[in-house]
Amino acid sequence: MAHNISILGSTGSIGTQSLDIVSKSPDINVLGLCANNNIELLEAQARKFKPKLVCAYDEKKADELKTRLADTSVKVVSGTDGMCQVATIDEIDTVLTAVMGFAGLRPTIAAIESGKNIALANKETMVAAGLLVTNLAKKHNISILPVDSEHSAIFQSLSGMQDKKQVRKIILTASGGPFYKKKRAELENITPEMALKHPNWSMGAKITIDSSTLVNKGLEVIEAKWLFDIEPDNIDVLVHPQSIIHSMVEYIDGSVIAQLGQPDMHLPIAYALTYPDRTDIGGEPLDLAKISTLTFDKPDTDTFPALPLAYKALKEGGTMSAVYNAADEACVDMFFKEKIRYLEIADVIGEAMSAYTNTDADSLENICAADAWAREYVYRKFL
């Protein structure tokens, strides 16, 4: 079955891996590409895949890209409106949303309202606006296919399930990040360079920091609630340092179904892009005899309090999850700029949540206002 797709965030880690899959999949056609400001790579991608439309978010970069692509038929646009144009090209059936952070929300909504299926690699969309996005998906009868390895694993483990009442809980696995088994006192002087050394996964910088603080797992807990319509108390997290079991579903009869594979994002990306089919992407086979041992542990929430804060945000409802996400994005930005210490990331997220007056999350306006409030809270504190 042929697929026509657009990729939002094509020059990032997920975007480049997605295009690697497209290169090996003759049935996938790329009609739209979008990036922030890496126009050198975006130009190369446009020349190779020959999309109808590309977007460079930065207007000046877009002008430069127009000049670079003047000898082609590729149209160049910019800004949020440009992203929405790429997400709503008439001929596409699927939009891979891999834009980092809250910026991915508006084009994702535009795609849904245009009847496009979503291959979701932007978890912040569901974290900040899960109620709004899932209601829109139902209204427009589109599918949201998870790209995150954990949510893809849950999606696959739920295959064939006829009644959600048969599910007792879902279990998200976490690698533990670079500081697994460390205690709080050992993390006082962590630098960005140290936090970026993930033991298993090759990811973008922001998500790698989030993995180290367990914020990323907190975001995934919130996302799982909306993707799979499950209550927070039925979502567990286990640390699994080998990153072979990507997540599990426990059923009411005690059966546990898990999805296993190498820690390689090509696998969940390919499944989302070719669903319901599977494709041979030439990945390394899983040799369990060679791996030999799989271990599990409960997360250390005293050292990594960002995870219980995510559960708190989810249970409080409203726009609190948007505040959790936005405060984290601002804190990670400040951490990279060496304005705050590593341990302050989770602490300040908690402070922002405590200071915030919650509102309903049933409108984009309220969600955007909560996002802006949390960012201002963090930046005002440290700038």
N, C-alpha and C positions, 0 to 999 in steps of 0.2 A: 504494500500500500504506500503510495507516494505521499509525502508530507511537504507542505510549503510553510516555512517558518521565518520568523524574525527573531533576532537575538539582541536583547538589551543588556549591555555590558560586555560587548564582544571582545574587548582587549584585556579583560581581567582573567583571573585563573579559570573560572567556570566557562567563560566565553571562549577562551582559546582552546580549552579541552573539548568544548562542544563542536567547534569548527574542525578539530582533529577527527572527531567522529563523523562529521558531515563529509570530510574528504574520503572516508572509507565507505560511505553509504550513498550509492547512486540514487536512492529513492528519496533523499532529503534535499530539498532545494531552499537556498537562503535568499529571501527577497528583501530583507531589511537588516541593517546592522546599526548599532548605536554604541558610542563610547563617550568618555568624559573629555579628555584632551590629548590622548595619545594618538595623534593623527598620523604619525609615521606608520604605526602598526595598522590603524584603521584603513589607511590608503592601501597597504599591501593586501589586507583582507578583501577590500572592495575590488581590487584588480583580480584577485584569485577567484572569488565567488560570484562576482558580477551581479550584485543585488540591484533592485530598482532604486532603493532609497537608503541613504546613510545619514546618521545624525551625529555630529560632534556637539556635545552639550555647550561648550564654550563658544560664544558667537565669533570671537576673533579667530579661534582655531578652525571653526567651520568655514569662514571666509578663505583661510589659507588652504583648507582641504578642497574647496571648490576650484581653486587655481590648479592644485595638484591633479585633480581628476577632470580637468577641462577637456581632455582628449577622449573621455569615456561618456557613456550615456547615463551614468549614475547621478541621480539628483542628491544634493546635499542640503540638509536642514539643521537647525540648532535649537537649543533650549528645551524646556519641558514640553512645549507644543510640538517640537520636532520629534521628541521621544514618543509622544502620543501618536504622531503620524506614522512612525515606524511600527508601532504596536497595532495599528488598525488598517494596514494595507489590505485591500479587498481580497486578494487572492490567497492570503495566508490562512492556515487553519490553527496554527499553534504559535504562541509567543513564549520564548524562553526568557524569563525575567531574572537576570543575573546582575542587575545594577546594585551596587552596595548601598545598604541603609534605606532610610525613609524615602529617599529620592525615587525609589522604584514604585511607590504606591500609586501615584496619579496615572502613569502609563499602564499599570496593571489594571486599574479600574477602567480605563479607556478601552483596553483590549477586551475585557469581559463584556462591556456594554456593546462592543462590536461583534460579539458572538465568537470570540477566539478562545480556544482552549489554552490553559496556562501551564507551562512547565516551570514550576516555581522553585527558583534557587535563591530568591530574595525573601528570607524568613521574616524580615522586619515588616513586610506587607501584612502578614497574618498576625504578627504580634501587636502591631499598632491598630489594625483595623479588621480583626478577624470576623467580628459580627457583621460589619458592613460588607466585606468581601464575600463571605459565604452566602449571605442573603442575595447579593447580586449574581453570584454563580448559579444559584437555584433559579432565580428569576429568568436568566438568559440561557439556562439549560446547557452550561458548559462544564467541562471537567478541569479540575485543578490537580495536576500530576506532580507529586513532590520530587524534587531533584536532590535535596539533602540525603545523604546516605542513610541516615537513621529513619527518616520518614518514608523514603523509598522502601526500606526494609519492612517497615510496618505495613505499608501499602501492599507489598508482595505477600506478606504473611497473612494478610486478611483476605487474600484471593479465595473466592469460593464461599466466603462467609455470607450466609443468607439473612442473619438476624443479629444486630449488634448486641442484643441481650445475651448472646452466647459468649461475649468477650468479658473476661473478668478484669483484666488490666493490660496495658501495654508497658513494655520495659524498654526504655531508651538506654543505649550503651554510650559510655564516654571513655575516651582514651585515658583521661586523667591529665593530659597535657604534659608540659615539660617539668611541672613542679609536683607531680604525683608523689605522695608520701611526705612532702615537705610540711613543716608547721609554720604558723604565722611568723614567728620570730626569725625564721630563715628567709623570709621574703621581704624583709625591710628594705633591702638595697637592690632590688631587681630592676634591671634596665630594659628598655625596649628590645635591645639586641638579644638579651637572655630569654625574654618571653617569646620571641619569634622563632625559637629553635624547637619546633614541634617534633616529637619523636617518630610520628607515623605518617602524617598527612602533609602534603604540599598545598598550601592554601594562601589566600590573600592575607595581607598584613593585619587588617582589622579583625577578621574572623580568627586569626591565629592568636591574637591577644585575648579575644573573647573565650577561646578554648582554654587558655591558661588560667583564666579567672573563674571558669565555669559559667560565665554569663552566657556563652553560646549554648550550653545545655539548658540554661533557664529559658532562653529564647525558644529553644526546640520544644520544651515542655508546653509553653504557651501556644506555639504553632500546632502542636499535636492535638491540643484540645479542640481547635477549630477545624483542622483537617479531618479528624476522625470522630468528632462529636462525642467526646468522652470527658468525664468529669476529672478535675485535678487529682482527686484522691485515688483515681484509678490509673494514674501515670507514675511509674517508678523510674528511677535512674540507677544504673549500676556502672561502676567503673570497670572497664574491660581493657587493660593496657595493650593487648595484642591487636585490637581493632579488626578482628576477623568476623565476629558476630556483630552485625550492624544495628540490630534491635530485634525485639521479640514480642510476640503476642501470647498471653496466657488466656486460655479458654476456661469456661466454667467447669469442664470435666477434668481440669488439671493438666490438659495437654498444653505444651508450649511449642509454638512454631517460630523458628528463627530464620533469618536470611543471612547467609555467610558469603564472604568473598574477600579478595585482596583489598587492602585499603587504597582504592583507586577510584577517583570520582568519575572516570569514564563509564563505569558500570551503571550507576544510577542515572547519569545524564542520558546514556544511550537508551535505557529503558523508558525514560520519560518521553524521549523524542520519537521512539518507534512503537510505543504502546498501541495495541496489545501484543505486538510482535516482539521478538527478541532478535538481536543481530550479533554476529561474530565480530567483535572489535579487536581481536588479536591480543587480548589481555593475558596476563600470566595466570595459568590455572592454579586453583587452590589445592595445595598438597598438605592435608591435615597430618599425615604421618611425619612430614618434615617439621611442621609447626609444633607438633607433639603436645603442647600444654596450652590450655585456655584457662585464664583465671578471672575472678570477679571479686569486687569489693564494694562496700557502700561508700558513697562520696563523703568526704570530710567537710561538713558544712560549717564547722567552727572556723576552719582555716579559709574556706571559700564560701562566705555568706551570700554571695550573689545568687546562688541556686535557690535557697529558701526564699529570697526576696522575690524571685520570679513566681513561685507558688503564691506568695502573698499578693502580688499584683493581680494574678489570675483570679484568685478568690474574691478580691475586692471588686473586680469587674470594672465597668465603665472605661475611662481613658487611662487608668493606672498603668496598664501594660505599655501604652504609648509613652508614658513618662519614664518607665523602666528602660525602654529601648533608647529614647532620646538622651536621657541622662548618661547612659553608657556610651553612646556615640560621642557625646561631648567630652566625657572623661577620657576615653581612649585617644581622642584628638589631643587633649591636654597632656596625656602621658607621652605620646610621641614627641610633643614639643617640650617635654621635660618640665612642665609646669606643675605636675602633681606626681606623687609617688605611687608605686604600683598598688599598694594596699589601700590607697585612698579611692581607687576606682569603685569597688563595691561599697565602701563606706559612704561615699557621696551619692551613689545611686539610692541607698537607703535613706539618706537625709532628704533628698529631693522628694522621694515618695512620701515621707512623713510631713513635709511642708506643703504638699499639693492638696488642693481642694478638688475632690473627684467630680467628674461630670459624666453624662451619658456618652456612649461611643456610637450613637446611631446616626451621626452625620460626619461628613468629611471635615466640616468646619470645626467641630469640637475636637476631632482627632488632631488636626493641624495646630489648633490652639494649644492643646496639651503638649504636643511635640515642641512647639516654640517656647512654651513656658519652661520646660525642663532644660532645654539648651541654655536659655538665658540664665536660669538658676545656676548652672554649672559655670558658665563663662564669667558671670558676675562675681562668683566666689573666687576665681583664680586669676582673672585678668585685671 
